[in-house]
Amino acid sequence: MTLYGFGNVSQEIKTPAITLEDIGGASGAPLRVVGNEILSGILSGIIRHTLRSGIQQWIENNTSMPESVKDLINKGLGSIR
């Protein structure tokens, strides 16, 4: 997937598989509701992955950060689902 930010700068990112289940529920739902659920699920997955990746990269590049702080941040990242 390629993300475009401000200007003509783009960044290629790899995202894990995004799984959506029970779209529309057992009795179904109108297309606009299902579309919103799908789009919301995809965007949420991309945001979570991007957030985790960006913070992990920042931690790796920050050589002056104490290991105990890195461990604490990584523990917090593990709670992002």
PDB file with one MODEL, atoms N, CA, C and O in Angstrom:
MODEL        1
ATOM      1  N   MET A   1       0.856  -1.157   0.000  1.00  0.00           N
ATOM      2  CA  MET A   1       0.000   0.000   0.000  1.00  0.00           C
ATOM      3  C   MET A   1       0.902   1.219   0.000  1.00  0.00           C
ATOM      4  O   MET A   1       1.926   1.238   0.682  1.00  0.00           O
ATOM      5  N   THR A   2       0.528   2.232  -0.757  1.00  0.00           N
ATOM      6  CA  THR A   2       1.274   3.476  -0.788  1.00  0.00           C
ATOM      7  C   THR A   2       0.436   4.566  -0.156  1.00  0.00           C
ATOM      8  O   THR A   2      -0.719   4.770  -0.530  1.00  0.00           O
ATOM      9  N   LEU A   3       1.028   5.276   0.815  1.00  0.00           N
ATOM     10  CA  LEU A   3       0.354   6.395   1.462  1.00  0.00           C
ATOM     11  C   LEU A   3       0.963   7.692   0.952  1.00  0.00           C
ATOM     12  O   LEU A   3       2.182   7.807   0.818  1.00  0.00           O
ATOM     13  N   TYR A   4       0.121   8.651   0.673  1.00  0.00           N
ATOM     14  CA  TYR A   4       0.584   9.957   0.236  1.00  0.00           C
ATOM     15  C   TYR A   4       0.285  10.975   1.318  1.00  0.00           C
ATOM     16  O   TYR A   4      -0.827  11.028   1.843  1.00  0.00           O
ATOM     17  N   GLY A   5       1.276  11.780   1.647  1.00  0.00           N
ATOM     18  CA  GLY A   5       1.110  12.805   2.664  1.00  0.00           C
ATOM     19  C   GLY A   5       1.008  14.160   2.014  1.00  0.00           C
ATOM     20  O   GLY A   5       0.342  14.324   0.992  1.00  0.00           O
ATOM     21  N   PHE A   6       1.662  15.119   2.600  1.00  0.00           N
ATOM     22  CA  PHE A   6       1.649  16.469   2.065  1.00  0.00           C
ATOM     23  C   PHE A   6       2.588  16.551   0.870  1.00  0.00           C
ATOM     24  O   PHE A   6       3.677  15.978   0.888  1.00  0.00           O
ATOM     25  N   GLY A   7       2.172  17.252  -0.152  1.00  0.00           N
ATOM     26  CA  GLY A   7       3.001  17.382  -1.341  1.00  0.00           C
ATOM     27  C   GLY A   7       3.008  16.096  -2.129  1.00  0.00           C
ATOM     28  O   GLY A   7       2.035  15.341  -2.129  1.00  0.00           O
ATOM     29  N   ASN A   8       4.116  15.855  -2.802  1.00  0.00           N
ATOM     30  CA  ASN A   8       4.237  14.666  -3.653  1.00  0.00           C
ATOM     31  C   ASN A   8       5.001  13.538  -2.981  1.00  0.00           C
ATOM     32  O   ASN A   8       5.449  12.610  -3.654  1.00  0.00           O
ATOM     33  N   VAL A   9       5.155  13.604  -1.671  1.00  0.00           N
ATOM     34  CA  VAL A   9       5.906  12.582  -0.951  1.00  0.00           C
ATOM     35  C   VAL A   9       4.998  11.380  -0.683  1.00  0.00           C
ATOM     36  O   VAL A   9       3.866  11.526  -0.222  1.00  0.00           O
ATOM     37  N   SER A  10       5.517  10.206  -0.980  1.00  0.00           N
ATOM     38  CA  SER A  10       4.752   8.999  -0.696  1.00  0.00           C
ATOM     39  C   SER A  10       5.622   8.043   0.097  1.00  0.00           C
ATOM     40  O   SER A  10       6.848   8.152   0.101  1.00  0.00           O
ATOM     41  N   GLN A  11       4.976   7.110   0.764  1.00  0.00           N
ATOM     42  CA  GLN A  11       5.698   6.109   1.537  1.00  0.00           C
ATOM     43  C   GLN A  11       5.003   4.779   1.356  1.00  0.00           C
ATOM     44  O   GLN A  11       3.787   4.668   1.513  1.00  0.00           O
ATOM     45  N   GLU A  12       5.784   3.777   1.025  1.00  0.00           N
ATOM     46  CA  GLU A  12       5.259   2.419   0.874  1.00  0.00           C
ATOM     47  C   GLU A  12       5.253   1.761   2.243  1.00  0.00           C
ATOM     48  O   GLU A  12       6.272   1.754   2.934  1.00  0.00           O
ATOM     49  N   ILE A  13       4.117   1.208   2.638  1.00  0.00           N
ATOM     50  CA  ILE A  13       4.044   0.500   3.915  1.00  0.00           C
ATOM     51  C   ILE A  13       3.453  -0.881   3.686  1.00  0.00           C
ATOM     52  O   ILE A  13       2.659  -1.092   2.770  1.00  0.00           O
ATOM     53  N   LYS A  14       3.852  -1.807   4.527  1.00  0.00           N
ATOM     54  CA  LYS A  14       3.267  -3.143   4.507  1.00  0.00           C
ATOM     55  C   LYS A  14       2.371  -3.248   5.717  1.00  0.00           C
ATOM     56  O   LYS A  14       2.796  -2.972   6.839  1.00  0.00           O
ATOM     57  N   THR A  15       1.146  -3.642   5.497  1.00  0.00           N
ATOM     58  CA  THR A  15       0.214  -3.794   6.601  1.00  0.00           C
ATOM     59  C   THR A  15      -0.123  -5.274   6.765  1.00  0.00           C
ATOM     60  O   THR A  15      -0.141  -6.025   5.790  1.00  0.00           O
ATOM     61  N   PRO A  16      -0.387  -5.679   7.984  1.00  0.00           N
ATOM     62  CA  PRO A  16      -0.805  -7.065   8.188  1.00  0.00           C
ATOM     63  C   PRO A  16      -2.210  -7.255   7.623  1.00  0.00           C
ATOM     64  O   PRO A  16      -2.901  -6.287   7.302  1.00  0.00           O
ATOM     65  N   ALA A  17      -2.612  -8.493   7.509  1.00  0.00           N
ATOM     66  CA  ALA A  17      -3.968  -8.775   7.030  1.00  0.00           C
ATOM     67  C   ALA A  17      -4.981  -8.144   7.983  1.00  0.00           C
ATOM     68  O   ALA A  17      -4.831  -8.210   9.203  1.00  0.00           O
ATOM     69  N   ILE A  18      -5.995  -7.544   7.414  1.00  0.00           N
ATOM     70  CA  ILE A  18      -7.060  -6.936   8.212  1.00  0.00           C
ATOM     71  C   ILE A  18      -8.290  -7.821   8.042  1.00  0.00           C
ATOM     72  O   ILE A  18      -8.796  -7.994   6.933  1.00  0.00           O
ATOM     73  N   THR A  19      -8.760  -8.373   9.147  1.00  0.00           N
ATOM     74  CA  THR A  19      -9.894  -9.291   9.114  1.00  0.00           C
ATOM     75  C   THR A  19     -11.116  -8.606   9.704  1.00  0.00           C
ATOM     76  O   THR A  19     -11.065  -8.055  10.804  1.00  0.00           O
ATOM     77  N   LEU A  20     -12.210  -8.646   8.960  1.00  0.00           N
ATOM     78  CA  LEU A  20     -13.479  -8.098   9.439  1.00  0.00           C
ATOM     79  C   LEU A  20     -14.473  -9.248   9.502  1.00  0.00           C
ATOM     80  O   LEU A  20     -14.585 -10.034   8.561  1.00  0.00           O
ATOM     81  N   GLU A  21     -15.189  -9.343  10.608  1.00  0.00           N
ATOM     82  CA  GLU A  21     -16.134 -10.445  10.784  1.00  0.00           C
ATOM     83  C   GLU A  21     -17.522  -9.922  11.092  1.00  0.00           C
ATOM     84  O   GLU A  21     -17.689  -8.842  11.659  1.00  0.00           O
ATOM     85  N   ASP A  22     -18.507 -10.703  10.709  1.00  0.00           N
ATOM     86  CA  ASP A  22     -19.904 -10.441  11.032  1.00  0.00           C
ATOM     87  C   ASP A  22     -20.367  -9.052  10.566  1.00  0.00           C
ATOM     88  O   ASP A  22     -21.076  -8.345  11.282  1.00  0.00           O
ATOM     89  N   ILE A  23     -19.950  -8.682   9.357  1.00  0.00           N
ATOM     90  CA  ILE A  23     -20.361  -7.396   8.797  1.00  0.00           C
ATOM     91  C   ILE A  23     -21.870  -7.425   8.576  1.00  0.00           C
ATOM     92  O   ILE A  23     -22.383  -8.306   7.886  1.00  0.00           O
ATOM     93  N   GLY A  24     -22.560  -6.485   9.146  1.00  0.00           N
ATOM     94  CA  GLY A  24     -24.005  -6.386   8.978  1.00  0.00           C
ATOM     95  C   GLY A  24     -24.810  -7.232   9.949  1.00  0.00           C
ATOM     96  O   GLY A  24     -26.037  -7.135   9.979  1.00  0.00           O
ATOM     97  N   GLY A  25     -24.141  -8.062  10.747  1.00  0.00           N
ATOM     98  CA  GLY A  25     -24.849  -8.881  11.719  1.00  0.00           C
ATOM     99  C   GLY A  25     -25.581 -10.051  11.084  1.00  0.00           C
ATOM    100  O   GLY A  25     -25.526 -10.241   9.869  1.00  0.00           O
ATOM    101  N   ALA A  26     -26.256 -10.824  11.894  1.00  0.00           N
ATOM    102  CA  ALA A  26     -26.942 -12.041  11.440  1.00  0.00           C
ATOM    103  C   ALA A  26     -28.101 -11.739  10.501  1.00  0.00           C
ATOM    104  O   ALA A  26     -28.395 -12.532   9.606  1.00  0.00           O
ATOM    105  N   SER A  27     -28.762 -10.604  10.694  1.00  0.00           N
ATOM    106  CA  SER A  27     -29.926 -10.296   9.859  1.00  0.00           C
ATOM    107  C   SER A  27     -29.596  -9.403   8.676  1.00  0.00           C
ATOM    108  O   SER A  27     -30.494  -8.985   7.945  1.00  0.00           O
ATOM    109  N   GLY A  28     -28.324  -9.107   8.481  1.00  0.00           N
ATOM    110  CA  GLY A  28     -27.923  -8.270   7.351  1.00  0.00           C
ATOM    111  C   GLY A  28     -28.042  -6.799   7.688  1.00  0.00           C
ATOM    112  O   GLY A  28     -28.497  -6.433   8.771  1.00  0.00           O
ATOM    113  N   ALA A  29     -27.629  -5.959   6.753  1.00  0.00           N
ATOM    114  CA  ALA A  29     -27.677  -4.514   6.962  1.00  0.00           C
ATOM    115  C   ALA A  29     -27.677  -3.830   5.609  1.00  0.00           C
ATOM    116  O   ALA A  29     -27.254  -4.421   4.615  1.00  0.00           O
ATOM    117  N   PRO A  30     -28.145  -2.587   5.556  1.00  0.00           N
ATOM    118  CA  PRO A  30     -28.113  -1.837   4.297  1.00  0.00           C
ATOM    119  C   PRO A  30     -26.670  -1.652   3.815  1.00  0.00           C
ATOM    120  O   PRO A  30     -25.738  -1.643   4.619  1.00  0.00           O
ATOM    121  N   LEU A  31     -26.500  -1.507   2.525  1.00  0.00           N
ATOM    122  CA  LEU A  31     -25.180  -1.379   1.921  1.00  0.00           C
ATOM    123  C   LEU A  31     -24.392  -0.222   2.529  1.00  0.00           C
ATOM    124  O   LEU A  31     -23.188  -0.357   2.747  1.00  0.00           O
ATOM    125  N   ARG A  32     -25.036   0.911   2.808  1.00  0.00           N
ATOM    126  CA  ARG A  32     -24.297   2.059   3.361  1.00  0.00           C
ATOM    127  C   ARG A  32     -23.738   1.742   4.738  1.00  0.00           C
ATOM    128  O   ARG A  32     -22.656   2.217   5.084  1.00  0.00           O
ATOM    129  N   VAL A  33     -24.452   0.949   5.534  1.00  0.00           N
ATOM    130  CA  VAL A  33     -23.967   0.555   6.857  1.00  0.00           C
ATOM    131  C   VAL A  33     -22.791  -0.404   6.716  1.00  0.00           C
ATOM    132  O   VAL A  33     -21.777  -0.259   7.399  1.00  0.00           O
ATOM    133  N   VAL A  34     -22.932  -1.378   5.831  1.00  0.00           N
ATOM    134  CA  VAL A  34     -21.863  -2.341   5.602  1.00  0.00           C
ATOM    135  C   VAL A  34     -20.626  -1.626   5.053  1.00  0.00           C
ATOM    136  O   VAL A  34     -19.505  -1.915   5.473  1.00  0.00           O
ATOM    137  N   GLY A  35     -20.824  -0.706   4.127  1.00  0.00           N
ATOM    138  CA  GLY A  35     -19.709   0.067   3.572  1.00  0.00           C
ATOM    139  C   GLY A  35     -18.981   0.849   4.646  1.00  0.00           C
ATOM    140  O   GLY A  35     -17.751   0.889   4.667  1.00  0.00           O
ATOM    141  N   ASN A  36     -19.738   1.471   5.538  1.00  0.00           N
ATOM    142  CA  ASN A  36     -19.123   2.211   6.635  1.00  0.00           C
ATOM    143  C   ASN A  36     -18.331   1.289   7.554  1.00  0.00           C
ATOM    144  O   ASN A  36     -17.237   1.647   7.991  1.00  0.00           O
ATOM    145  N   GLU A  37     -18.867   0.110   7.854  1.00  0.00           N
ATOM    146  CA  GLU A  37     -18.168  -0.838   8.720  1.00  0.00           C
ATOM    147  C   GLU A  37     -16.859  -1.303   8.082  1.00  0.00           C
ATOM    148  O   GLU A  37     -15.832  -1.399   8.753  1.00  0.00           O
ATOM    149  N   ILE A  38     -16.908  -1.588   6.781  1.00  0.00           N
ATOM    150  CA  ILE A  38     -15.709  -2.042   6.077  1.00  0.00           C
ATOM    151  C   ILE A  38     -14.653  -0.941   6.052  1.00  0.00           C
ATOM    152  O   ILE A  38     -13.497  -1.178   6.401  1.00  0.00           O
ATOM    153  N   LEU A  39     -15.047   0.252   5.645  1.00  0.00           N
ATOM    154  CA  LEU A  39     -14.105   1.354   5.562  1.00  0.00           C
ATOM    155  C   LEU A  39     -13.528   1.689   6.940  1.00  0.00           C
ATOM    156  O   LEU A  39     -12.327   1.923   7.077  1.00  0.00           O
ATOM    157  N   SER A  40     -14.378   1.711   7.942  1.00  0.00           N
ATOM    158  CA  SER A  40     -13.925   1.992   9.304  1.00  0.00           C
ATOM    159  C   SER A  40     -12.935   0.932   9.781  1.00  0.00           C
ATOM    160  O   SER A  40     -11.922   1.264  10.397  1.00  0.00           O
ATOM    161  N   GLY A  41     -13.217  -0.321   9.505  1.00  0.00           N
ATOM    162  CA  GLY A  41     -12.328  -1.413   9.906  1.00  0.00           C
ATOM    163  C   GLY A  41     -10.982  -1.341   9.219  1.00  0.00           C
ATOM    164  O   GLY A  41      -9.948  -1.555   9.851  1.00  0.00           O
ATOM    165  N   ILE A  42     -10.983  -1.041   7.929  1.00  0.00           N
ATOM    166  CA  ILE A  42      -9.733  -0.937   7.179  1.00  0.00           C
ATOM    167  C   ILE A  42      -8.906   0.245   7.679  1.00  0.00           C
ATOM    168  O   ILE A  42      -7.712   0.104   7.942  1.00  0.00           O
ATOM    169  N   LEU A  43      -9.541   1.406   7.809  1.00  0.00           N
ATOM    170  CA  LEU A  43      -8.807   2.583   8.268  1.00  0.00           C
ATOM    171  C   LEU A  43      -8.282   2.412   9.688  1.00  0.00           C
ATOM    172  O   LEU A  43      -7.165   2.834   9.987  1.00  0.00           O
ATOM    173  N   SER A  44      -9.065   1.804  10.562  1.00  0.00           N
ATOM    174  CA  SER A  44      -8.609   1.559  11.932  1.00  0.00           C
ATOM    175  C   SER A  44      -7.386   0.649  11.938  1.00  0.00           C
ATOM    176  O   SER A  44      -6.432   0.885  12.680  1.00  0.00           O
ATOM    177  N   GLY A  45      -7.418  -0.383  11.113  1.00  0.00           N
ATOM    178  CA  GLY A  45      -6.276  -1.296  11.023  1.00  0.00           C
ATOM    179  C   GLY A  45      -5.028  -0.598  10.518  1.00  0.00           C
ATOM    180  O   GLY A  45      -3.937  -0.823  11.042  1.00  0.00           O
ATOM    181  N   ILE A  46      -5.172   0.236   9.515  1.00  0.00           N
ATOM    182  CA  ILE A  46      -4.030   0.973   8.968  1.00  0.00           C
ATOM    183  C   ILE A  46      -3.479   1.946   9.999  1.00  0.00           C
ATOM    184  O   ILE A  46      -2.263   2.056  10.158  1.00  0.00           O
ATOM    185  N   ILE A  47      -4.353   2.649  10.697  1.00  0.00           N
ATOM    186  CA  ILE A  47      -3.906   3.616  11.708  1.00  0.00           C
ATOM    187  C   ILE A  47      -3.159   2.901  12.834  1.00  0.00           C
ATOM    188  O   ILE A  47      -2.095   3.355  13.255  1.00  0.00           O
ATOM    189  N   ARG A  48      -3.708   1.788  13.323  1.00  0.00           N
ATOM    190  CA  ARG A  48      -3.033   1.041  14.401  1.00  0.00           C
ATOM    191  C   ARG A  48      -1.651   0.574  13.955  1.00  0.00           C
ATOM    192  O   ARG A  48      -0.671   0.733  14.683  1.00  0.00           O
ATOM    193  N   HIS A  49      -1.575  -0.005  12.753  1.00  0.00           N
ATOM    194  CA  HIS A  49      -0.299  -0.509  12.243  1.00  0.00           C
ATOM    195  C   HIS A  49       0.705   0.624  12.062  1.00  0.00           C
ATOM    196  O   HIS A  49       1.872   0.488  12.430  1.00  0.00           O
ATOM    197  N   THR A  50       0.255   1.736  11.501  1.00  0.00           N
ATOM    198  CA  THR A  50       1.141   2.875  11.264  1.00  0.00           C
ATOM    199  C   THR A  50       1.640   3.457  12.571  1.00  0.00           C
ATOM    200  O   THR A  50       2.814   3.805  12.695  1.00  0.00           O
ATOM    201  N   LEU A  51       0.753   3.562  13.544  1.00  0.00           N
ATOM    202  CA  LEU A  51       1.134   4.075  14.866  1.00  0.00           C
ATOM    203  C   LEU A  51       2.191   3.183  15.498  1.00  0.00           C
ATOM    204  O   LEU A  51       3.222   3.670  15.961  1.00  0.00           O
ATOM    205  N   ARG A  52       1.939   1.876  15.518  1.00  0.00           N
ATOM    206  CA  ARG A  52       2.901   0.940  16.105  1.00  0.00           C
ATOM    207  C   ARG A  52       4.250   1.017  15.392  1.00  0.00           C
ATOM    208  O   ARG A  52       5.296   1.099  16.036  1.00  0.00           O
ATOM    209  N   SER A  53       4.219   0.991  14.054  1.00  0.00           N
ATOM    210  CA  SER A  53       5.459   1.006  13.269  1.00  0.00           C
ATOM    211  C   SER A  53       6.248   2.285  13.496  1.00  0.00           C
ATOM    212  O   SER A  53       7.468   2.247  13.658  1.00  0.00           O
ATOM    213  N   GLY A  54       5.554   3.416  13.507  1.00  0.00           N
ATOM    214  CA  GLY A  54       6.230   4.697  13.710  1.00  0.00           C
ATOM    215  C   GLY A  54       6.879   4.794  15.074  1.00  0.00           C
ATOM    216  O   GLY A  54       8.010   5.265  15.193  1.00  0.00           O
ATOM    217  N   ILE A  55       6.178   4.357  16.099  1.00  0.00           N
ATOM    218  CA  ILE A  55       6.729   4.417  17.452  1.00  0.00           C
ATOM    219  C   ILE A  55       7.892   3.439  17.597  1.00  0.00           C
ATOM    220  O   ILE A  55       8.900   3.770  18.221  1.00  0.00           O
ATOM    221  N   GLN A  56       7.766   2.248  17.033  1.00  0.00           N
ATOM    222  CA  GLN A  56       8.864   1.282  17.112  1.00  0.00           C
ATOM    223  C   GLN A  56      10.108   1.815  16.407  1.00  0.00           C
ATOM    224  O   GLN A  56      11.224   1.648  16.899  1.00  0.00           O
ATOM    225  N   GLN A  57       9.916   2.448  15.268  1.00  0.00           N
ATOM    226  CA  GLN A  57      11.050   3.018  14.547  1.00  0.00           C
ATOM    227  C   GLN A  57      11.678   4.153  15.359  1.00  0.00           C
ATOM    228  O   GLN A  57      12.902   4.272  15.410  1.00  0.00           O
ATOM    229  N   TRP A  58      10.862   4.976  15.983  1.00  0.00           N
ATOM    230  CA  TRP A  58      11.362   6.062  16.816  1.00  0.00           C
ATOM    231  C   TRP A  58      12.180   5.518  17.987  1.00  0.00           C
ATOM    232  O   TRP A  58      13.234   6.061  18.320  1.00  0.00           O
ATOM    233  N   ILE A  59      11.689   4.442  18.609  1.00  0.00           N
ATOM    234  CA  ILE A  59      12.410   3.822  19.724  1.00  0.00           C
ATOM    235  C   ILE A  59      13.765   3.296  19.247  1.00  0.00           C
ATOM    236  O   ILE A  59      14.784   3.505  19.906  1.00  0.00           O
ATOM    237  N   GLU A  60      13.773   2.617  18.106  1.00  0.00           N
ATOM    238  CA  GLU A  60      15.018   2.056  17.578  1.00  0.00           C
ATOM    239  C   GLU A  60      16.035   3.151  17.260  1.00  0.00           C
ATOM    240  O   GLU A  60      17.234   2.951  17.457  1.00  0.00           O
ATOM    241  N   ASN A  61      15.582   4.285  16.780  1.00  0.00           N
ATOM    242  CA  ASN A  61      16.478   5.372  16.392  1.00  0.00           C
ATOM    243  C   ASN A  61      16.919   6.229  17.572  1.00  0.00           C
ATOM    244  O   ASN A  61      17.867   7.004  17.448  1.00  0.00           O
ATOM    245  N   ASN A  62      16.253   6.105  18.704  1.00  0.00           N
ATOM    246  CA  ASN A  62      16.560   6.921  19.874  1.00  0.00           C
ATOM    247  C   ASN A  62      17.530   6.154  20.771  1.00  0.00           C
ATOM    248  O   ASN A  62      17.117   5.445  21.689  1.00  0.00           O
ATOM    249  N   THR A  63      18.814   6.305  20.493  1.00  0.00           N
ATOM    250  CA  THR A  63      19.832   5.527  21.208  1.00  0.00           C
ATOM    251  C   THR A  63      20.062   6.012  22.639  1.00  0.00           C
ATOM    252  O   THR A  63      20.631   5.281  23.449  1.00  0.00           O
ATOM    253  N   SER A  64      19.631   7.223  22.961  1.00  0.00           N
ATOM    254  CA  SER A  64      19.863   7.742  24.312  1.00  0.00           C
ATOM    255  C   SER A  64      18.739   7.382  25.289  1.00  0.00           C
ATOM    256  O   SER A  64      18.840   7.662  26.483  1.00  0.00           O
ATOM    257  N   MET A  65      17.678   6.766  24.786  1.00  0.00           N
ATOM    258  CA  MET A  65      16.559   6.411  25.647  1.00  0.00           C
ATOM    259  C   MET A  65      16.922   5.200  26.512  1.00  0.00           C
ATOM    260  O   MET A  65      17.413   4.199  25.990  1.00  0.00           O
ATOM    261  N   PRO A  66      16.688   5.277  27.811  1.00  0.00           N
ATOM    262  CA  PRO A  66      16.979   4.127  28.687  1.00  0.00           C
ATOM    263  C   PRO A  66      16.150   2.898  28.280  1.00  0.00           C
ATOM    264  O   PRO A  66      15.004   3.013  27.845  1.00  0.00           O
ATOM    265  N   GLU A  67      16.765   1.732  28.434  1.00  0.00           N
ATOM    266  CA  GLU A  67      16.084   0.483  28.068  1.00  0.00           C
ATOM    267  C   GLU A  67      14.784   0.298  28.846  1.00  0.00           C
ATOM    268  O   GLU A  67      13.818  -0.250  28.315  1.00  0.00           O
ATOM    269  N   SER A  68      14.753   0.745  30.091  1.00  0.00           N
ATOM    270  CA  SER A  68      13.536   0.587  30.899  1.00  0.00           C
ATOM    271  C   SER A  68      12.375   1.382  30.292  1.00  0.00           C
ATOM    272  O   SER A  68      11.227   0.940  30.343  1.00  0.00           O
ATOM    273  N   VAL A  69      12.668   2.541  29.724  1.00  0.00           N
ATOM    274  CA  VAL A  69      11.631   3.347  29.078  1.00  0.00           C
ATOM    275  C   VAL A  69      11.195   2.683  27.775  1.00  0.00           C
ATOM    276  O   VAL A  69      10.005   2.640  27.463  1.00  0.00           O
ATOM    277  N   LYS A  70      12.158   2.167  27.016  1.00  0.00           N
ATOM    278  CA  LYS A  70      11.825   1.453  25.775  1.00  0.00           C
ATOM    279  C   LYS A  70      10.922   0.255  26.080  1.00  0.00           C
ATOM    280  O   LYS A  70       9.942   0.013  25.375  1.00  0.00           O
ATOM    281  N   ASP A  71      11.259  -0.485  27.128  1.00  0.00           N
ATOM    282  CA  ASP A  71      10.456  -1.652  27.515  1.00  0.00           C
ATOM    283  C   ASP A  71       9.032  -1.241  27.886  1.00  0.00           C
ATOM    284  O   ASP A  71       8.068  -1.912  27.518  1.00  0.00           O
ATOM    285  N   LEU A  72       8.912  -0.148  28.608  1.00  0.00           N
ATOM    286  CA  LEU A  72       7.597   0.348  29.017  1.00  0.00           C
ATOM    287  C   LEU A  72       6.758   0.760  27.807  1.00  0.00           C
ATOM    288  O   LEU A  72       5.569   0.449  27.736  1.00  0.00           O
ATOM    289  N   ILE A  73       7.378   1.459  26.862  1.00  0.00           N
ATOM    290  CA  ILE A  73       6.669   1.879  25.646  1.00  0.00           C
ATOM    291  C   ILE A  73       6.262   0.660  24.834  1.00  0.00           C
ATOM    292  O   ILE A  73       5.132   0.587  24.351  1.00  0.00           O
ATOM    293  N   ASN A  74       7.175  -0.305  24.678  1.00  0.00           N
ATOM    294  CA  ASN A  74       6.849  -1.517  23.927  1.00  0.00           C
ATOM    295  C   ASN A  74       5.716  -2.297  24.583  1.00  0.00           C
ATOM    296  O   ASN A  74       4.887  -2.888  23.891  1.00  0.00           O
ATOM    297  N   LYS A  75       5.678  -2.302  25.897  1.00  0.00           N
ATOM    298  CA  LYS A  75       4.585  -2.969  26.604  1.00  0.00           C
ATOM    299  C   LYS A  75       3.257  -2.283  26.260  1.00  0.00           C
ATOM    300  O   LYS A  75       2.253  -2.953  26.020  1.00  0.00           O
ATOM    301  N   GLY A  76       3.258  -0.955  26.237  1.00  0.00           N
ATOM    302  CA  GLY A  76       2.067  -0.206  25.858  1.00  0.00           C
ATOM    303  C   GLY A  76       1.647  -0.471  24.427  1.00  0.00           C
ATOM    304  O   GLY A  76       0.456  -0.557  24.128  1.00  0.00           O
ATOM    305  N   LEU A  77       2.640  -0.601  23.528  1.00  0.00           N
ATOM    306  CA  LEU A  77       2.335  -0.897  22.123  1.00  0.00           C
ATOM    307  C   LEU A  77       1.663  -2.255  21.975  1.00  0.00           C
ATOM    308  O   LEU A  77       0.828  -2.460  21.094  1.00  0.00           O
ATOM    309  N   GLY A  78       2.043  -3.174  22.850  1.00  0.00           N
ATOM    310  CA  GLY A  78       1.443  -4.500  22.804  1.00  0.00           C
ATOM    311  C   GLY A  78      -0.044  -4.499  23.107  1.00  0.00           C
ATOM    312  O   GLY A  78      -0.759  -5.432  22.742  1.00  0.00           O
ATOM    313  N   SER A  79      -0.508  -3.458  23.772  1.00  0.00           N
ATOM    314  CA  SER A  79      -1.939  -3.382  24.109  1.00  0.00           C
ATOM    315  C   SER A  79      -2.771  -2.784  22.984  1.00  0.00           C
ATOM    316  O   SER A  79      -4.000  -2.822  23.039  1.00  0.00           O
ATOM    317  N   ILE A  80      -2.118  -2.233  21.964  1.00  0.00           N
ATOM    318  CA  ILE A  80      -2.854  -1.688  20.820  1.00  0.00           C
ATOM    319  C   ILE A  80      -3.276  -2.843  19.931  1.00  0.00           C
ATOM    320  O   ILE A  80      -2.433  -3.550  19.379  1.00  0.00           O
ATOM    321  N   ARG A  81      -4.552  -3.030  19.796  1.00  0.00           N
ATOM    322  CA  ARG A  81      -5.068  -4.151  18.995  1.00  0.00           C
ATOM    323  C   ARG A  81      -5.635  -3.670  17.694  1.00  0.00           C
ATOM    324  O   ARG A  81      -6.114  -4.475  16.895  1.00  0.00           O
TER     325      ARG A  81
ENDMDL
END
